Amino acid sequence: MKSHLAFLFSTTLAALVPVAVAQFTTFHWSVGQAIPDGSAVGIANTQALNVPGAAISSLRVNLEITGRGGAAFNGDLYATLVHDSGFSVLLNRPGRRDGDPLGYGDNGLNVTFDDRPGSGDIHLYRLELSGDHYLPLGHALTGSWATDARGVDPGSVLDIHRRNSDLSCFTGLNPNGLWTLYVADLEPGNLAMLTSWGLEMTMVPEPEGSGVLLGLCALVWTIGRRRERR
């Protein structure tokens, strides 16, 4: 009797459990807003999402910052992303380390933040690309990079600080609601602009019919218990 009930229960599950198909969605926002020079006030750009999907399973972030009226200075830049309970440090004064408090002086960036294994640390991108902290790019930084993730004061951040604020903090959160990108240019003398930003998100939808499934499973269990008592 028990083996028959087990078979009945397993076949019921196989027939009724809906397959949750992951959904990949991209969002892109053109901003074109000047970042205040030499100020922690910075700018905050907030976007609201209202999409089907119950939980974020992976997230990538696109960010483009350009110079205005000249060249930007990447070592001046600090950027964070906030949504719900999630908080990630995208940039924290790239190149800033012991002996170089200003960081890398390259002109802007157009990158994708991706914290999957193998992505290079954007805080040390010159070292990652050429093996030399002092070799300028001669152009804006591009490509796919891991977030800086150093959740410490940008006035004292160094490359040796622990990286504990990456994009994994958004895993499992509902994608809907407000997403806020904050960007600041913390040192005077070079001007930067938030040109655009975006999200590349994989979401796992809520399985439809889950309530019906639970009810039927409970029914199968109840029938089994009654038969065992006979």
Buried (B, 14 or more C-beta within 10 A) or exposed (E): EEEEBEEEBEEBEEEBEEEBEEBEBEBEBEBEEBBBBBEEEBBEBEBEBEEEBBBBBBBBBBBBBBBBEEBBBBBBBBBBBBBBEBBBBBBBBBBBBEEBBEBBBBBBBBBBBBBEEEBBBBBBBBBBEEEEBEEEBEEBBEBBBBBBBBBBEBEEBBBEBEBEBBBBBBEEBBBBEEBEBBBBBBBEEBBBBBBBBBBBBBBBBEEEEEEEBEEBBEEBEEEBEEEEEE
